């Protein structure tokens, strides 16, 4: 595995670790019900989903698949 491949792997691994630290659905539901973020549960869930997608998109940007 080349240095570039190792770097890409670590970049994607770090993104997955970051995603696992996001709030769980019960936590999001509680925050939405308490109106902590100034919006309801559905909007809180939408924003969380967008954050996950953005984190993943940023992590794989410019990384090419390894031919098997």
Secondary structure, DSSP 4 states (H G I P E B T S, - for coil): --HHHHHHHHHHHHHHHHHHTSPPHHHHHHHHHTTTTSS-HHHHHHHHHHHHHHHHHHHHTTPPPPP-
